[in-house]
Amino acid sequence: MFNIDTVLLQTFIEISETRNFGKAAENLCVSSSTVSARIRQLEALLGLSVFIRRHHEISLTPAGERMERHARFILDAWERAYEDTALSERHNRRLVIAGVASVWDLFLQEWLNNLYRSMPKLGLRAEESTPLRVVEKIEQGMIDIGFMYEQPSIQGIAVQEVATIPMILVSDQPDITAEKAVSEGYIRVEWGATFGALHEAHFPQRPLAPVRVNSGRIALNLMLSCGGAAYLAESIVQPLISEGRLHRVTDAPVIEMRAYAAYSLHGEHRNLITELLARF
């Protein structure tokens, strides 16, 4: 057994993300020689190479790819342990919340704002993540509660529906038909598997969308700048419809999304989470 300094892992992760020793050194505010020395030390401890170096090209070895996942887990665990210890002096409890990007735009930010105002003794950590990472972090106990559109099937995890979100088809053009809206300049938003199945059932013959995004925010900004049509949350686009900047495609079906909260049945904050979810 041996101990690995978290600084070595942080350096390893920085290089794995930037694929550049010089850029990693700049981001970490150390010299390139220091970064190289840290990686040599890490490789010596592991007895394996974690990077393949070819001229100016850096890539992970198979061992490095395996190490990356564990390094992130270790650093997340250390950060959480540090915060739990430090915050315990100032806060009664601490809650770590993660959600996929669009739930923050649609409803989660307001919920967090209310928690922050009404519970000053509650330490909060919030983050935006991908659906896969939210589920992984719940499984690993790295977060207390995760918000997503698909129900995870994980033993020992409670799942609760917290919101129903009507998605409507909107366009920059008035009086456009649904058939034309999804055929010309359509921006396909990947809202998840459930939405995708309903979408395909409503529009089985539509042509392939020229643009696909995984963020309603990106689709909205793209549509406002360049035109087109997209399925977006009614609550987000209604003000723009009222202003005449966007137009509802009236013959298009409403596709309802459901958002879920997931948390451990055995977590230390289970009762608190149940109480807070009742605020939705």
DRENDO-1510 file (C-alpha; in Angstrom, 1 decimal, always signed):
<recs>
REC; n; res; u; v; w
REC; 1; MET; +0.0; +0.0; +0.0 .
REC; 2; PHE; +1.1; +3.6; -0.7 .
REC; 3; ASN; -0.3; +7.1; -0.5 .
REC; 4; ILE; -0.8; +9.2; -3.5 .
REC; 5; ASP; -0.9; +13.0; -3.0 .
REC; 6; THR; -4.1; +14.5; -4.3 .
REC; 7; VAL; -1.9; +17.1; -6.1 .
REC; 8; LEU; -0.6; +14.3; -8.4 .
REC; 9; LEU; -4.2; +13.3; -9.2 .
REC; 10; GLN; -5.2; +16.9; -9.9 .
REC; 11; THR; -2.2; +17.3; -12.2 .
REC; 12; PHE; -3.1; +14.0; -14.0 .
REC; 13; ILE; -6.7; +15.1; -14.5 .
REC; 14; GLU; -5.7; +18.6; -15.8 .
REC; 15; ILE; -3.4; +17.0; -18.4 .
REC; 16; SER; -6.1; +14.4; -19.4 .
REC; 17; GLU; -8.5; +17.3; -20.0 .
REC; 18; THR; -6.1; +19.7; -21.8 .
REC; 19; ARG; -3.9; +17.1; -23.5 .
REC; 20; ASN; -1.1; +19.5; -23.1 .
REC; 21; PHE; +1.6; +19.7; -20.4 .
REC; 22; GLY; +2.3; +23.4; -20.9 .
REC; 23; LYS; -1.4; +24.3; -20.8 .
REC; 24; ALA; -1.9; +22.2; -17.7 .
REC; 25; ALA; +1.1; +23.9; -16.0 .
REC; 26; GLU; -0.5; +27.3; -16.9 .
REC; 27; ASN; -3.9; +26.3; -15.4 .
REC; 28; LEU; -2.2; +24.9; -12.3 .
REC; 29; CYS; +0.1; +28.0; -11.9 .
REC; 30; VAL; +3.2; +25.9; -11.8 .
REC; 31; SER; +6.1; +25.3; -14.2 .
REC; 32; SER; +6.1; +22.7; -17.0 .
REC; 33; SER; +9.0; +20.9; -15.3 .
REC; 34; THR; +6.9; +20.6; -12.1 .
REC; 35; VAL; +4.0; +19.1; -14.0 .
REC; 36; SER; +6.3; +16.6; -15.7 .
REC; 37; ALA; +7.9; +15.7; -12.4 .
REC; 38; ARG; +4.5; +15.0; -10.8 .
REC; 39; ILE; +3.5; +12.7; -13.7 .
REC; 40; ARG; +6.8; +10.9; -13.4 .
REC; 41; GLN; +6.1; +10.4; -9.7 .
REC; 42; LEU; +2.6; +9.2; -10.3 .
REC; 43; GLU; +3.8; +6.7; -13.0 .
REC; 44; ALA; +6.5; +5.5; -10.7 .
REC; 45; LEU; +4.0; +4.8; -7.9 .
REC; 46; LEU; +1.7; +3.0; -10.3 .
REC; 47; GLY; +4.5; +1.2; -12.1 .
REC; 48; LEU; +2.6; +2.1; -15.3 .
REC; 49; SER; +2.6; +4.9; -17.9 .
REC; 50; VAL; -0.5; +6.9; -18.0 .
REC; 51; PHE; +0.2; +9.1; -21.0 .
REC; 52; ILE; +1.4; +8.4; -24.5 .
REC; 53; ARG; +3.7; +11.2; -25.7 .
REC; 54; ARG; +4.1; +11.7; -29.5 .
REC; 55; HIS; +5.7; +15.0; -30.4 .
REC; 56; HIS; +3.1; +17.5; -29.4 .
REC; 57; GLU; +0.3; +15.0; -29.1 .
REC; 58; ILE; -0.7; +13.6; -25.7 .
REC; 59; SER; -3.1; +10.8; -25.1 .
REC; 60; LEU; -4.1; +8.4; -22.3 .
REC; 61; THR; -2.8; +4.9; -22.2 .
REC; 62; PRO; -5.3; +2.1; -21.4 .
REC; 63; ALA; -4.0; +2.3; -17.8 .
REC; 64; GLY; -4.5; +6.1; -17.9 .
REC; 65; GLU; -8.0; +5.7; -19.1 .
REC; 66; ARG; -8.8; +3.4; -16.2 .
REC; 67; MET; -7.0; +5.7; -13.8 .
REC; 68; GLU; -8.9; +8.8; -14.9 .
REC; 69; ARG; -12.2; +7.4; -13.6 .
REC; 70; HIS; -10.8; +6.5; -10.2 .
REC; 71; ALA; -8.9; +9.8; -9.9 .
REC; 72; ARG; -12.0; +11.8; -10.4 .
REC; 73; PHE; -13.8; +9.7; -7.8 .
REC; 74; ILE; -11.0; +10.1; -5.3 .
REC; 75; LEU; -10.8; +13.9; -5.8 .
REC; 76; ASP; -14.6; +14.2; -5.5 .
REC; 77; ALA; -14.6; +12.2; -2.3 .
REC; 78; TRP; -11.8; +14.2; -0.9 .
REC; 79; GLU; -13.4; +17.5; -1.7 .
REC; 80; ARG; -16.7; +16.4; -0.2 .
REC; 81; ALA; -14.9; +15.1; +3.0 .
REC; 82; TYR; -13.1; +18.5; +3.3 .
REC; 83; GLU; -16.3; +20.5; +2.8 .
REC; 84; ASP; -18.2; +18.3; +5.2 .
REC; 85; THR; -15.6; +18.9; +7.9 .
REC; 86; ALA; -15.1; +22.6; +7.3 .
REC; 87; LEU; -18.7; +23.4; +6.9 .
REC; 88; SER; -19.7; +21.6; +10.0 .
REC; 89; GLU; -18.4; +24.5; +12.1 .
REC; 90; ARG; -20.8; +27.0; +10.4 .
REC; 91; HIS; -23.7; +24.9; +9.2 .
REC; 92; ASN; -26.0; +22.3; +10.8 .
REC; 93; ARG; -26.3; +20.3; +7.6 .
REC; 94; ARG; -24.9; +20.2; +4.1 .
REC; 95; LEU; -26.6; +19.2; +0.9 .
REC; 96; VAL; -25.0; +18.3; -2.5 .
REC; 97; ILE; -27.4; +18.8; -5.5 .
REC; 98; ALA; -26.8; +17.9; -9.1 .
REC; 99; GLY; -29.1; +18.3; -12.1 .
REC; 100; VAL; -29.0; +18.1; -15.8 .
REC; 101; ALA; -28.5; +21.4; -17.5 .
REC; 102; SER; -32.1; +22.2; -18.5 .
REC; 103; VAL; -33.7; +21.5; -15.2 .
REC; 104; TRP; -31.7; +24.4; -13.7 .
REC; 105; ASP; -33.3; +26.7; -16.3 .
REC; 106; LEU; -36.8; +25.3; -16.0 .
REC; 107; PHE; -37.4; +25.0; -12.2 .
REC; 108; LEU; -34.4; +23.9; -10.1 .
REC; 109; GLN; -32.7; +27.3; -9.9 .
REC; 110; GLU; -35.8; +28.8; -8.2 .
REC; 111; TRP; -36.0; +25.9; -5.8 .
REC; 112; LEU; -32.4; +26.4; -4.9 .
REC; 113; ASN; -32.9; +30.1; -4.4 .
REC; 114; ASN; -35.7; +29.4; -2.0 .
REC; 115; LEU; -33.6; +27.0; +0.0 .
REC; 116; TYR; -30.8; +29.5; +0.2 .
REC; 117; ARG; -33.1; +32.3; +1.5 .
REC; 118; SER; -35.1; +30.2; +3.9 .
REC; 119; MET; -32.5; +27.9; +5.3 .
REC; 120; PRO; -29.3; +30.0; +6.0 .
REC; 121; LYS; -27.9; +27.2; +8.2 .
REC; 122; LEU; -28.0; +24.7; +5.4 .
REC; 123; GLY; -24.7; +24.4; +3.5 .
REC; 124; LEU; -25.3; +24.0; -0.2 .
REC; 125; ARG; -23.3; +22.7; -3.1 .
REC; 126; ALA; -24.9; +22.7; -6.5 .
REC; 127; GLU; -23.7; +21.5; -9.9 .
REC; 128; GLU; -24.8; +21.0; -13.5 .
REC; 129; SER; -23.9; +17.7; -15.0 .
REC; 130; THR; -24.9; +15.1; -17.7 .
REC; 131; PRO; -27.6; +12.6; -17.0 .
REC; 132; LEU; -25.0; +9.8; -16.9 .
REC; 133; ARG; -22.8; +11.6; -14.4 .
REC; 134; VAL; -25.8; +12.4; -12.2 .
REC; 135; VAL; -26.7; +8.8; -12.0 .
REC; 136; GLU; -23.1; +7.7; -11.4 .
REC; 137; LYS; -22.7; +10.2; -8.6 .
REC; 138; ILE; -25.9; +9.1; -6.9 .
REC; 139; GLU; -24.7; +5.5; -7.1 .
REC; 140; GLN; -21.3; +6.5; -5.7 .
REC; 141; GLY; -22.7; +8.6; -2.9 .
REC; 142; MET; -21.1; +11.7; -4.3 .
REC; 143; ILE; -24.3; +13.7; -4.3 .
REC; 144; ASP; -27.3; +13.7; -2.0 .
REC; 145; ILE; -29.9; +14.3; -4.6 .
REC; 146; GLY; -30.0; +14.3; -8.4 .
REC; 147; PHE; -32.5; +15.8; -10.9 .
REC; 148; MET; -33.1; +14.3; -14.3 .
REC; 149; TYR; -35.7; +13.4; -17.0 .
REC; 150; GLU; -35.3; +9.7; -17.0 .
REC; 151; GLN; -36.1; +7.5; -13.9 .
REC; 152; PRO; -32.9; +5.7; -12.9 .
REC; 153; SER; -33.3; +2.1; -11.8 .
REC; 154; ILE; -30.8; +1.7; -9.0 .
REC; 155; GLN; -31.2; -0.5; -5.9 .
REC; 156; GLY; -31.6; +1.5; -2.7 .
REC; 157; ILE; -32.5; +4.7; -4.6 .
REC; 158; ALA; -35.8; +6.5; -4.2 .
REC; 159; VAL; -37.2; +8.3; -7.3 .
REC; 160; GLN; -39.9; +10.9; -7.0 .
REC; 161; GLU; -41.6; +12.9; -9.8 .
REC; 162; VAL; -41.2; +16.6; -9.1 .
REC; 163; ALA; -42.4; +18.4; -12.2 .
REC; 164; THR; -44.4; +18.0; -15.4 .
REC; 165; ILE; -43.0; +20.2; -18.2 .
REC; 166; PRO; -45.1; +20.9; -21.3 .
REC; 167; MET; -42.9; +21.1; -24.4 .
REC; 168; ILE; -44.3; +23.1; -27.3 .
REC; 169; LEU; -43.1; +23.5; -30.9 .
REC; 170; VAL; -42.2; +27.2; -31.6 .
REC; 171; SER; -40.8; +28.9; -34.7 .
REC; 172; ASP; -39.5; +32.3; -35.7 .
REC; 173; GLN; -42.2; +32.2; -38.5 .
REC; 174; PRO; -45.9; +32.9; -37.8 .
REC; 175; ASP; -48.6; +30.6; -39.2 .
REC; 176; ILE; -46.3; +27.8; -40.0 .
REC; 177; THR; -47.5; +24.2; -40.0 .
REC; 178; ALA; -46.0; +21.5; -37.9 .
REC; 179; GLU; -45.0; +19.5; -40.9 .
REC; 180; LYS; -43.1; +22.4; -42.4 .
REC; 181; ALA; -41.6; +23.4; -39.0 .
REC; 182; VAL; -40.0; +20.0; -38.5 .
REC; 183; SER; -38.9; +19.8; -42.1 .
REC; 184; GLU; -37.2; +23.1; -42.8 .
REC; 185; GLY; -34.7; +24.6; -40.4 .
REC; 186; TYR; -35.7; +22.3; -37.5 .
REC; 187; ILE; -33.4; +22.3; -34.4 .
REC; 188; ARG; -33.8; +18.9; -32.7 .
REC; 189; VAL; -33.3; +19.1; -28.9 .
REC; 190; GLU; -32.3; +15.9; -27.3 .
REC; 191; TRP; -34.5; +15.9; -24.2 .
REC; 192; GLY; -34.0; +12.3; -23.4 .
REC; 193; ALA; -35.2; +8.8; -24.4 .
REC; 194; THR; -38.8; +9.3; -23.3 .
REC; 195; PHE; -39.1; +12.6; -25.2 .
REC; 196; GLY; -37.4; +11.0; -28.2 .
REC; 197; ALA; -39.9; +8.1; -28.4 .
REC; 198; LEU; -42.9; +10.4; -28.2 .
REC; 199; HIS; -41.4; +12.8; -30.7 .
REC; 200; GLU; -40.8; +9.9; -33.2 .
REC; 201; ALA; -44.3; +8.7; -32.7 .
REC; 202; HIS; -45.7; +12.1; -33.6 .
REC; 203; PHE; -43.4; +12.8; -36.5 .
REC; 204; PRO; -42.4; +9.4; -38.0 .
REC; 205; GLN; -41.8; +10.7; -41.5 .
REC; 206; ARG; -39.9; +13.9; -40.8 .
REC; 207; PRO; -36.5; +14.4; -42.4 .
REC; 208; LEU; -33.3; +14.3; -40.4 .
REC; 209; ALA; -32.8; +17.6; -38.5 .
REC; 210; PRO; -29.8; +19.6; -39.8 .
REC; 211; VAL; -29.0; +20.6; -36.2 .
REC; 212; ARG; -29.1; +18.6; -33.0 .
REC; 213; VAL; -28.3; +20.0; -29.6 .
REC; 214; ASN; -28.6; +18.7; -26.0 .
REC; 215; SER; -29.5; +22.0; -24.5 .
REC; 216; GLY; -32.7; +24.0; -24.7 .
REC; 217; ARG; -30.7; +27.2; -24.0 .
REC; 218; ILE; -28.5; +26.5; -27.1 .
REC; 219; ALA; -31.5; +25.8; -29.3 .
REC; 220; LEU; -33.3; +29.0; -28.1 .
REC; 221; ASN; -30.3; +31.2; -28.7 .
REC; 222; LEU; -29.7; +29.6; -32.1 .
REC; 223; MET; -33.3; +30.1; -33.2 .
REC; 224; LEU; -33.5; +33.7; -32.0 .
REC; 225; SER; -30.2; +34.5; -33.9 .
REC; 226; CYS; -30.7; +32.4; -37.1 .
REC; 227; GLY; -34.3; +31.3; -37.2 .
REC; 228; GLY; -35.9; +27.9; -37.3 .
REC; 229; ALA; -38.1; +25.9; -35.0 .
REC; 230; ALA; -37.7; +23.7; -31.9 .
REC; 231; TYR; -39.5; +22.0; -29.1 .
REC; 232; LEU; -38.9; +24.0; -26.0 .
REC; 233; ALA; -40.5; +24.4; -22.5 .
REC; 234; GLU; -43.7; +26.5; -22.6 .
REC; 235; SER; -42.7; +28.4; -19.5 .
REC; 236; ILE; -39.4; +29.5; -21.1 .
REC; 237; VAL; -40.8; +30.6; -24.5 .
REC; 238; GLN; -44.2; +32.1; -23.4 .
REC; 239; PRO; -42.7; +35.6; -22.8 .
REC; 240; LEU; -41.1; +35.5; -26.2 .
REC; 241; ILE; -44.3; +34.5; -27.8 .
REC; 242; SER; -46.1; +37.4; -26.1 .
REC; 243; GLU; -43.5; +39.8; -27.4 .
REC; 244; GLY; -43.9; +38.4; -31.0 .
REC; 245; ARG; -40.4; +37.2; -31.2 .
REC; 246; LEU; -41.4; +33.6; -31.5 .
REC; 247; HIS; -44.7; +31.9; -32.6 .
REC; 248; ARG; -46.4; +28.8; -31.4 .
REC; 249; VAL; -46.9; +26.1; -34.0 .
REC; 250; THR; -50.6; +25.6; -33.3 .
REC; 251; ASP; -51.2; +22.3; -35.0 .
REC; 252; ALA; -48.1; +20.6; -33.3 .
REC; 253; PRO; -48.8; +18.3; -30.4 .
REC; 254; VAL; -47.7; +19.2; -26.8 .
REC; 255; ILE; -45.1; +16.7; -25.6 .
REC; 256; GLU; -45.0; +16.5; -21.8 .
REC; 257; MET; -41.7; +15.9; -20.0 .
REC; 258; ARG; -41.5; +14.6; -16.5 .
REC; 259; ALA; -38.6; +15.5; -14.2 .
REC; 260; TYR; -37.5; +13.3; -11.3 .
REC; 261; ALA; -35.5; +13.6; -8.2 .
REC; 262; ALA; -33.4; +10.6; -7.0 .
REC; 263; TYR; -31.8; +10.1; -3.7 .
REC; 264; SER; -30.5; +7.3; -1.5 .
REC; 265; LEU; -33.0; +5.6; +0.8 .
REC; 266; HIS; -30.1; +5.1; +3.3 .
REC; 267; GLY; -28.5; +8.6; +3.1 .
REC; 268; GLU; -28.0; +10.7; +6.1 .
REC; 269; HIS; -30.2; +13.5; +4.7 .
REC; 270; ARG; -33.1; +11.3; +3.6 .
REC; 271; ASN; -35.6; +13.0; +5.9 .
REC; 272; LEU; -34.4; +16.4; +5.0 .
REC; 273; ILE; -34.6; +15.7; +1.3 .
REC; 274; THR; -38.2; +14.3; +1.7 .
REC; 275; GLU; -39.1; +17.6; +3.4 .
REC; 276; LEU; -37.5; +19.8; +0.8 .
REC; 277; LEU; -39.0; +17.9; -2.2 .
REC; 278; ALA; -42.4; +18.6; -0.8 .
REC; 279; ARG; -41.8; +22.3; -1.7 .
REC; 280; PHE; -42.2; +21.5; -5.4 .
</recs>
